Every structure is written in structure tokens, then in C-alpha cells.
Amino acid sequence: MAAESAAGPQPNSDIDGLSYEEAREQLVGVVSKLETGGASLEDSLALWERGEALAKRCEQWLEGARKRLAAARDHAAHEG
């Protein structure tokens, strides 16, 4: 397989270290690239896979935030 250009799809191994905001920003970029079209089928599939991984990362962050909020509410309820 040909090497990806700097502007092309990136490997997904870096996604686990992204903040919610970074993952969301990259996901917006992926969606934009897919919507404009013009990429080869291979590049489009790689973008789609990266988008799926980025969306999963965003969901992980949101789920963690939900759990922290629930824990804070429980803690506040037991103190009051």
C-alpha cells in the first residue's frame, strides 16, 4: 500500500490519547472531507474508519462525564 500523505488519513492508534475537543474537531474534519468527495475509495474507507473511531472516543468521554456527574450528584445527596 502506498504511504499516506501528510494531509491523508492518519492511523487510528493516536485516538486513545485525544481529548474530547480534539476528537470532536478531527471528526468534523473527517466528515467534511467525506462530504466534499474526491477521495479514492481506499482513502474514503480509511476516513470512514477513522471517523468511527473518533466518534467512539467522543462517546467514551461523554460516558465518563455522565458517570462523574452521577457520582457528584450522589455525593451531594448524601451530604445534604
Distance bins in CASP14 RR format, pairs under 12 A and 6 or more apart:
PFRMAT RR
TARGET T0000
AUTHOR 0000-0000-0000
RMODE 2
METHOD distances of the structure
MODEL  1
1 9 0 0 0 0 0 1 0 0 0 0 0
1 40 0 0 0 0 0 1 0 0 0 0 0
1 42 1 0 0 1 0 0 0 0 0 0 0
1 43 0 0 0 0 0 1 0 0 0 0 0
1 45 0 0 0 0 0 1 0 0 0 0 0
1 46 0 0 0 0 1 0 0 0 0 0 0
2 8 0 0 0 0 0 1 0 0 0 0 0
2 9 0 0 0 0 0 1 0 0 0 0 0
2 40 0 0 0 0 0 1 0 0 0 0 0
2 42 0 0 0 0 1 0 0 0 0 0 0
2 43 0 0 0 0 0 1 0 0 0 0 0
2 46 0 0 0 0 0 1 0 0 0 0 0
3 9 0 0 0 0 0 1 0 0 0 0 0
3 11 0 0 0 0 0 1 0 0 0 0 0
4 10 1 0 0 1 0 0 0 0 0 0 0
4 11 0 0 0 0 1 0 0 0 0 0 0
4 39 0 0 0 0 0 1 0 0 0 0 0
4 40 0 0 0 0 0 1 0 0 0 0 0
4 42 0 0 0 0 0 1 0 0 0 0 0
4 43 0 0 0 0 1 0 0 0 0 0 0
4 46 1 0 0 1 0 0 0 0 0 0 0
4 47 0 0 0 0 0 1 0 0 0 0 0
4 50 0 0 0 0 0 1 0 0 0 0 0
5 39 0 0 0 0 0 1 0 0 0 0 0
5 40 0 0 0 0 0 1 0 0 0 0 0
5 43 0 0 0 0 1 0 0 0 0 0 0
5 46 0 0 0 0 0 1 0 0 0 0 0
7 29 0 0 0 0 0 1 0 0 0 0 0
7 33 0 0 0 0 1 0 0 0 0 0 0
7 39 0 0 0 0 0 1 0 0 0 0 0
7 43 0 0 0 0 0 1 0 0 0 0 0
7 47 0 0 0 0 0 1 0 0 0 0 0
8 29 0 0 0 0 0 1 0 0 0 0 0
8 30 0 0 0 0 0 1 0 0 0 0 0
8 33 0 0 0 0 1 0 0 0 0 0 0
8 39 0 0 0 0 1 0 0 0 0 0 0
8 40 0 0 0 0 0 1 0 0 0 0 0
8 42 0 0 0 0 0 1 0 0 0 0 0
8 43 1 0 0 1 0 0 0 0 0 0 0
8 44 0 0 0 0 0 1 0 0 0 0 0
8 46 1 0 0 1 0 0 0 0 0 0 0
8 47 0 0 0 0 1 0 0 0 0 0 0
8 50 0 0 0 0 1 0 0 0 0 0 0
9 26 0 0 0 0 0 1 0 0 0 0 0
9 29 0 0 0 0 0 1 0 0 0 0 0
9 30 0 0 0 0 1 0 0 0 0 0 0
9 33 0 0 0 0 1 0 0 0 0 0 0
9 34 0 0 0 0 0 1 0 0 0 0 0
9 39 0 0 0 0 1 0 0 0 0 0 0
9 40 0 0 0 0 0 1 0 0 0 0 0
9 42 0 0 0 0 1 0 0 0 0 0 0
9 43 1 0 0 1 0 0 0 0 0 0 0
9 44 0 0 0 0 1 0 0 0 0 0 0
9 45 0 0 0 0 1 0 0 0 0 0 0
9 46 1 1 0 0 0 0 0 0 0 0 0
9 47 1 0 1 0 0 0 0 0 0 0 0
9 48 0 0 0 0 1 0 0 0 0 0 0
9 49 0 0 0 0 1 0 0 0 0 0 0
9 50 1 0 1 0 0 0 0 0 0 0 0
9 51 0 0 0 0 1 0 0 0 0 0 0
9 53 0 0 0 0 0 1 0 0 0 0 0
9 54 0 0 0 0 0 1 0 0 0 0 0
10 18 0 0 0 0 0 1 0 0 0 0 0
10 26 0 0 0 0 1 0 0 0 0 0 0
10 29 0 0 0 0 0 1 0 0 0 0 0
10 30 0 0 0 0 1 0 0 0 0 0 0
10 33 0 0 0 0 0 1 0 0 0 0 0
10 43 0 0 0 0 0 1 0 0 0 0 0
10 46 0 0 0 0 1 0 0 0 0 0 0
10 47 0 0 0 0 1 0 0 0 0 0 0
10 49 0 0 0 0 0 1 0 0 0 0 0
10 50 1 0 0 1 0 0 0 0 0 0 0
10 51 0 0 0 0 0 1 0 0 0 0 0
10 53 0 0 0 0 0 1 0 0 0 0 0
10 54 0 0 0 0 0 1 0 0 0 0 0
11 46 0 0 0 0 1 0 0 0 0 0 0
11 49 0 0 0 0 0 1 0 0 0 0 0
11 50 0 0 0 0 1 0 0 0 0 0 0
11 53 0 0 0 0 1 0 0 0 0 0 0
12 18 0 0 0 0 0 1 0 0 0 0 0
12 23 0 0 0 0 0 1 0 0 0 0 0
12 26 0 0 0 0 0 1 0 0 0 0 0
12 30 0 0 0 0 0 1 0 0 0 0 0
12 46 0 0 0 0 1 0 0 0 0 0 0
12 47 0 0 0 0 0 1 0 0 0 0 0
12 48 0 0 0 0 0 1 0 0 0 0 0
12 49 1 0 0 1 0 0 0 0 0 0 0
12 50 1 0 1 0 0 0 0 0 0 0 0
12 51 0 0 0 0 1 0 0 0 0 0 0
12 52 0 0 0 0 1 0 0 0 0 0 0
12 53 1 0 1 0 0 0 0 0 0 0 0
12 54 0 0 0 0 1 0 0 0 0 0 0
12 55 0 0 0 0 0 1 0 0 0 0 0
12 56 0 0 0 0 1 0 0 0 0 0 0
12 57 0 0 0 0 1 0 0 0 0 0 0
13 50 0 0 0 0 0 1 0 0 0 0 0
13 53 0 0 0 0 1 0 0 0 0 0 0
14 22 0 0 0 0 1 0 0 0 0 0 0
14 23 0 0 0 0 0 1 0 0 0 0 0
14 26 0 0 0 0 1 0 0 0 0 0 0
14 50 0 0 0 0 1 0 0 0 0 0 0
14 53 0 0 0 0 1 0 0 0 0 0 0
14 54 0 0 0 0 0 1 0 0 0 0 0
14 57 0 0 0 0 0 1 0 0 0 0 0
15 22 0 0 0 0 1 0 0 0 0 0 0
15 23 1 0 0 1 0 0 0 0 0 0 0
15 24 0 0 0 0 0 1 0 0 0 0 0
15 26 0 0 0 0 1 0 0 0 0 0 0
15 27 0 0 0 0 0 1 0 0 0 0 0
15 30 0 0 0 0 0 1 0 0 0 0 0
15 49 0 0 0 0 0 1 0 0 0 0 0
15 50 1 0 0 1 0 0 0 0 0 0 0
15 51 0 0 0 0 1 0 0 0 0 0 0
15 52 0 0 0 0 0 1 0 0 0 0 0
15 53 1 0 1 0 0 0 0 0 0 0 0
15 54 1 0 0 1 0 0 0 0 0 0 0
15 55 0 0 0 0 0 1 0 0 0 0 0
15 56 0 0 0 0 1 0 0 0 0 0 0
15 57 1 0 1 0 0 0 0 0 0 0 0
15 58 0 0 0 0 1 0 0 0 0 0 0
15 59 0 0 0 0 0 1 0 0 0 0 0
15 60 0 0 0 0 1 0 0 0 0 0 0
15 61 0 0 0 0 0 1 0 0 0 0 0
16 22 0 0 0 0 0 1 0 0 0 0 0
16 23 0 0 0 0 1 0 0 0 0 0 0
16 53 0 0 0 0 1 0 0 0 0 0 0
16 54 0 0 0 0 0 1 0 0 0 0 0
16 56 0 0 0 0 0 1 0 0 0 0 0
16 57 1 0 0 1 0 0 0 0 0 0 0
16 60 0 0 0 0 1 0 0 0 0 0 0
16 61 0 0 0 0 0 1 0 0 0 0 0
17 23 0 0 0 0 1 0 0 0 0 0 0
17 26 0 0 0 0 0 1 0 0 0 0 0
17 53 0 0 0 0 0 1 0 0 0 0 0
17 54 0 0 0 0 0 1 0 0 0 0 0
17 57 0 0 0 0 1 0 0 0 0 0 0
17 60 0 0 0 0 0 1 0 0 0 0 0
17 61 0 0 0 0 0 1 0 0 0 0 0
18 24 0 0 0 0 1 0 0 0 0 0 0
18 25 0 0 0 0 1 0 0 0 0 0 0
18 26 1 0 0 1 0 0 0 0 0 0 0
18 27 0 0 0 0 1 0 0 0 0 0 0
18 50 0 0 0 0 0 1 0 0 0 0 0
18 51 0 0 0 0 0 1 0 0 0 0 0
18 53 0 0 0 0 1 0 0 0 0 0 0
18 54 1 0 0 1 0 0 0 0 0 0 0
18 55 0 0 0 0 0 1 0 0 0 0 0
18 56 0 0 0 0 0 1 0 0 0 0 0
18 57 1 0 1 0 0 0 0 0 0 0 0
18 58 0 0 0 0 1 0 0 0 0 0 0
18 60 0 0 0 0 0 1 0 0 0 0 0
18 61 0 0 0 0 1 0 0 0 0 0 0
19 25 0 0 0 0 1 0 0 0 0 0 0
19 26 0 0 0 0 0 1 0 0 0 0 0
19 54 0 0 0 0 0 1 0 0 0 0 0
19 57 0 0 0 0 1 0 0 0 0 0 0
19 58 0 0 0 0 0 1 0 0 0 0 0
19 60 0 0 0 0 0 1 0 0 0 0 0
19 61 1 0 0 1 0 0 0 0 0 0 0
19 65 0 0 0 0 0 1 0 0 0 0 0
20 26 0 0 0 0 0 1 0 0 0 0 0
20 27 0 0 0 0 0 1 0 0 0 0 0
20 54 0 0 0 0 0 1 0 0 0 0 0
20 55 0 0 0 0 0 1 0 0 0 0 0
20 57 1 0 0 1 0 0 0 0 0 0 0
20 58 1 0 0 1 0 0 0 0 0 0 0
20 59 0 0 0 0 1 0 0 0 0 0 0
20 60 0 0 0 0 1 0 0 0 0 0 0
20 61 1 1 0 0 0 0 0 0 0 0 0
20 62 1 0 0 1 0 0 0 0 0 0 0
20 63 0 0 0 0 0 1 0 0 0 0 0
20 64 0 0 0 0 1 0 0 0 0 0 0
20 65 0 0 0 0 1 0 0 0 0 0 0
21 27 0 0 0 0 0 1 0 0 0 0 0
21 28 0 0 0 0 0 1 0 0 0 0 0
21 54 0 0 0 0 0 1 0 0 0 0 0
21 57 0 0 0 0 0 1 0 0 0 0 0
21 58 0 0 0 0 1 0 0 0 0 0 0
21 61 0 0 0 0 1 0 0 0 0 0 0
22 28 0 0 0 0 0 1 0 0 0 0 0
22 29 0 0 0 0 0 1 0 0 0 0 0
22 54 0 0 0 0 1 0 0 0 0 0 0
22 57 0 0 0 0 1 0 0 0 0 0 0
22 58 0 0 0 0 1 0 0 0 0 0 0
22 61 0 0 0 0 0 1 0 0 0 0 0
23 29 0 0 0 0 0 1 0 0 0 0 0
23 30 0 0 0 0 0 1 0 0 0 0 0
23 50 0 0 0 0 0 1 0 0 0 0 0
23 51 0 0 0 0 1 0 0 0 0 0 0
23 52 0 0 0 0 0 1 0 0 0 0 0
23 53 0 0 0 0 1 0 0 0 0 0 0
23 54 1 0 1 0 0 0 0 0 0 0 0
23 55 0 0 0 0 1 0 0 0 0 0 0
23 56 0 0 0 0 1 0 0 0 0 0 0
23 57 1 0 1 0 0 0 0 0 0 0 0
23 58 1 0 1 0 0 0 0 0 0 0 0
23 59 0 0 0 0 1 0 0 0 0 0 0
23 60 0 0 0 0 1 0 0 0 0 0 0
23 61 1 0 0 1 0 0 0 0 0 0 0
23 62 0 0 0 0 0 1 0 0 0 0 0
24 30 0 0 0 0 0 1 0 0 0 0 0
24 31 0 0 0 0 0 1 0 0 0 0 0
24 51 0 0 0 0 0 1 0 0 0 0 0
24 54 1 0 0 1 0 0 0 0 0 0 0
24 55 0 0 0 0 1 0 0 0 0 0 0
24 57 0 0 0 0 1 0 0 0 0 0 0
24 58 1 0 1 0 0 0 0 0 0 0 0
24 59 0 0 0 0 0 1 0 0 0 0 0
24 61 0 0 0 0 1 0 0 0 0 0 0
24 62 0 0 0 0 0 1 0 0 0 0 0
25 31 0 0 0 0 0 1 0 0 0 0 0
25 32 0 0 0 0 0 1 0 0 0 0 0
25 54 0 0 0 0 1 0 0 0 0 0 0
25 57 0 0 0 0 0 1 0 0 0 0 0
25 58 0 0 0 0 0 1 0 0 0 0 0
26 32 0 0 0 0 0 1 0 0 0 0 0
26 33 0 0 0 0 0 1 0 0 0 0 0
26 47 0 0 0 0 0 1 0 0 0 0 0
26 50 1 0 0 1 0 0 0 0 0 0 0
26 51 1 0 0 1 0 0 0 0 0 0 0
26 53 0 0 0 0 1 0 0 0 0 0 0
26 54 1 0 1 0 0 0 0 0 0 0 0
26 55 0 0 0 0 0 1 0 0 0 0 0
26 57 0 0 0 0 1 0 0 0 0 0 0
26 58 0 0 0 0 1 0 0 0 0 0 0
27 33 0 0 0 0 0 1 0 0 0 0 0
27 34 0 0 0 0 0 1 0 0 0 0 0
27 47 0 0 0 0 0 1 0 0 0 0 0
27 48 0 0 0 0 0 1 0 0 0 0 0
27 50 0 0 0 0 1 0 0 0 0 0 0
27 51 1 0 1 0 0 0 0 0 0 0 0
27 52 0 0 0 0 1 0 0 0 0 0 0
27 53 0 0 0 0 1 0 0 0 0 0 0
27 54 1 0 1 0 0 0 0 0 0 0 0
27 55 1 0 0 1 0 0 0 0 0 0 0
27 56 0 0 0 0 0 1 0 0 0 0 0
27 57 0 0 0 0 1 0 0 0 0 0 0
27 58 1 0 0 1 0 0 0 0 0 0 0
27 59 0 0 0 0 0 1 0 0 0 0 0
27 61 0 0 0 0 0 1 0 0 0 0 0
28 34 0 0 0 0 0 1 0 0 0 0 0
28 35 0 0 0 0 0 1 0 0 0 0 0
28 51 0 0 0 0 0 1 0 0 0 0 0
28 54 0 0 0 0 1 0 0 0 0 0 0
28 55 0 0 0 0 0 1 0 0 0 0 0
28 58 0 0 0 0 0 1 0 0 0 0 0
29 35 0 0 0 0 1 0 0 0 0 0 0
29 36 0 0 0 0 0 1 0 0 0 0 0
29 47 0 0 0 0 1 0 0 0 0 0 0
29 50 0 0 0 0 1 0 0 0 0 0 0
29 51 0 0 0 0 1 0 0 0 0 0 0
29 54 0 0 0 0 1 0 0 0 0 0 0
30 36 0 0 0 0 0 1 0 0 0 0 0
30 37 0 0 0 0 0 1 0 0 0 0 0
30 39 0 0 0 0 0 1 0 0 0 0 0
30 43 0 0 0 0 0 1 0 0 0 0 0
30 44 0 0 0 0 0 1 0 0 0 0 0
30 45 0 0 0 0 0 1 0 0 0 0 0
30 46 0 0 0 0 1 0 0 0 0 0 0
30 47 1 0 1 0 0 0 0 0 0 0 0
30 48 1 0 0 1 0 0 0 0 0 0 0
30 49 0 0 0 0 1 0 0 0 0 0 0
30 50 1 0 1 0 0 0 0 0 0 0 0
30 51 1 0 1 0 0 0 0 0 0 0 0
30 52 0 0 0 0 1 0 0 0 0 0 0
30 53 0 0 0 0 1 0 0 0 0 0 0
30 54 1 0 0 1 0 0 0 0 0 0 0
30 55 0 0 0 0 1 0 0 0 0 0 0
30 58 0 0 0 0 0 1 0 0 0 0 0
31 37 0 0 0 0 0 1 0 0 0 0 0
31 47 0 0 0 0 1 0 0 0 0 0 0
31 48 0 0 0 0 1 0 0 0 0 0 0
31 50 0 0 0 0 0 1 0 0 0 0 0
31 51 1 0 0 1 0 0 0 0 0 0 0
31 52 0 0 0 0 0 1 0 0 0 0 0
31 54 0 0 0 0 1 0 0 0 0 0 0
31 55 0 0 0 0 1 0 0 0 0 0 0
32 39 0 0 0 0 0 1 0 0 0 0 0
32 47 0 0 0 0 0 1 0 0 0 0 0
32 51 0 0 0 0 0 1 0 0 0 0 0
33 39 1 0 0 1 0 0 0 0 0 0 0
33 43 0 0 0 0 1 0 0 0 0 0 0
33 44 0 0 0 0 1 0 0 0 0 0 0
33 46 0 0 0 0 0 1 0 0 0 0 0
33 47 1 0 1 0 0 0 0 0 0 0 0
33 48 0 0 0 0 0 1 0 0 0 0 0
33 50 0 0 0 0 1 0 0 0 0 0 0
33 51 0 0 0 0 1 0 0 0 0 0 0
34 41 0 0 0 0 0 1 0 0 0 0 0
34 43 0 0 0 0 1 0 0 0 0 0 0
34 44 1 0 0 1 0 0 0 0 0 0 0
34 45 0 0 0 0 0 1 0 0 0 0 0
34 46 0 0 0 0 0 1 0 0 0 0 0
34 47 1 0 1 0 0 0 0 0 0 0 0
34 48 1 0 0 1 0 0 0 0 0 0 0
34 49 0 0 0 0 0 1 0 0 0 0 0
34 50 0 0 0 0 0 1 0 0 0 0 0
34 51 0 0 0 0 1 0 0 0 0 0 0
34 52 0 0 0 0 0 1 0 0 0 0 0
35 44 0 0 0 0 0 1 0 0 0 0 0
35 47 0 0 0 0 0 1 0 0 0 0 0
35 48 0 0 0 0 0 1 0 0 0 0 0
36 44 0 0 0 0 0 1 0 0 0 0 0
36 47 0 0 0 0 0 1 0 0 0 0 0
37 43 0 0 0 0 1 0 0 0 0 0 0
37 44 1 0 0 1 0 0 0 0 0 0 0
37 47 0 0 0 0 1 0 0 0 0 0 0
37 48 0 0 0 0 0 1 0 0 0 0 0
38 44 0 0 0 0 1 0 0 0 0 0 0
38 47 0 0 0 0 0 1 0 0 0 0 0
39 45 0 0 0 0 1 0 0 0 0 0 0
39 46 0 0 0 0 1 0 0 0 0 0 0
39 47 1 0 0 1 0 0 0 0 0 0 0
39 48 0 0 0 0 0 1 0 0 0 0 0
40 46 0 0 0 0 1 0 0 0 0 0 0
40 47 0 0 0 0 0 1 0 0 0 0 0
41 47 0 0 0 0 0 1 0 0 0 0 0
41 48 0 0 0 0 0 1 0 0 0 0 0
42 48 0 0 0 0 0 1 0 0 0 0 0
42 49 0 0 0 0 0 1 0 0 0 0 0
43 49 0 0 0 0 0 1 0 0 0 0 0
43 50 0 0 0 0 0 1 0 0 0 0 0
44 50 0 0 0 0 0 1 0 0 0 0 0
44 51 0 0 0 0 0 1 0 0 0 0 0
45 51 0 0 0 0 0 1 0 0 0 0 0
45 52 0 0 0 0 0 1 0 0 0 0 0
46 52 0 0 0 0 0 1 0 0 0 0 0
46 53 0 0 0 0 0 1 0 0 0 0 0
47 53 0 0 0 0 0 1 0 0 0 0 0
47 54 0 0 0 0 0 1 0 0 0 0 0
48 54 0 0 0 0 0 1 0 0 0 0 0
48 55 0 0 0 0 0 1 0 0 0 0 0
49 55 0 0 0 0 0 1 0 0 0 0 0
49 56 0 0 0 0 0 1 0 0 0 0 0
50 56 0 0 0 0 0 1 0 0 0 0 0
50 57 0 0 0 0 0 1 0 0 0 0 0
51 57 0 0 0 0 1 0 0 0 0 0 0
51 58 0 0 0 0 1 0 0 0 0 0 0
51 59 0 0 0 0 0 1 0 0 0 0 0
52 58 0 0 0 0 0 1 0 0 0 0 0
52 59 0 0 0 0 0 1 0 0 0 0 0
53 59 0 0 0 0 0 1 0 0 0 0 0
53 60 0 0 0 0 0 1 0 0 0 0 0
54 60 0 0 0 0 0 1 0 0 0 0 0
54 61 0 0 0 0 0 1 0 0 0 0 0
55 61 0 0 0 0 0 1 0 0 0 0 0
55 62 0 0 0 0 0 1 0 0 0 0 0
56 62 0 0 0 0 0 1 0 0 0 0 0
56 63 0 0 0 0 0 1 0 0 0 0 0
57 63 0 0 0 0 0 1 0 0 0 0 0
57 64 0 0 0 0 0 1 0 0 0 0 0
58 64 0 0 0 0 0 1 0 0 0 0 0
58 65 0 0 0 0 0 1 0 0 0 0 0
59 65 0 0 0 0 0 1 0 0 0 0 0
59 66 0 0 0 0 0 1 0 0 0 0 0
60 66 0 0 0 0 0 1 0 0 0 0 0
60 67 0 0 0 0 0 1 0 0 0 0 0
61 67 0 0 0 0 0 1 0 0 0 0 0
61 68 0 0 0 0 0 1 0 0 0 0 0
62 68 0 0 0 0 0 1 0 0 0 0 0
62 69 0 0 0 0 0 1 0 0 0 0 0
63 69 0 0 0 0 0 1 0 0 0 0 0
63 70 0 0 0 0 0 1 0 0 0 0 0
64 70 0 0 0 0 1 0 0 0 0 0 0
64 71 0 0 0 0 1 0 0 0 0 0 0
64 72 0 0 0 0 0 1 0 0 0 0 0
65 71 0 0 0 0 0 1 0 0 0 0 0
65 72 0 0 0 0 0 1 0 0 0 0 0
66 72 0 0 0 0 0 1 0 0 0 0 0
66 73 0 0 0 0 0 1 0 0 0 0 0
67 73 0 0 0 0 0 1 0 0 0 0 0
67 74 0 0 0 0 0 1 0 0 0 0 0
68 74 0 0 0 0 0 1 0 0 0 0 0
68 75 0 0 0 0 0 1 0 0 0 0 0
69 75 0 0 0 0 0 1 0 0 0 0 0
69 76 0 0 0 0 0 1 0 0 0 0 0
70 76 0 0 0 0 0 1 0 0 0 0 0
70 77 0 0 0 0 0 1 0 0 0 0 0
71 77 0 0 0 0 0 1 0 0 0 0 0
71 78 0 0 0 0 0 1 0 0 0 0 0
72 78 0 0 0 0 0 1 0 0 0 0 0
72 79 0 0 0 0 0 1 0 0 0 0 0
73 79 0 0 0 0 0 1 0 0 0 0 0
73 80 0 0 0 0 0 1 0 0 0 0 0
74 80 0 0 0 0 0 1 0 0 0 0 0
END
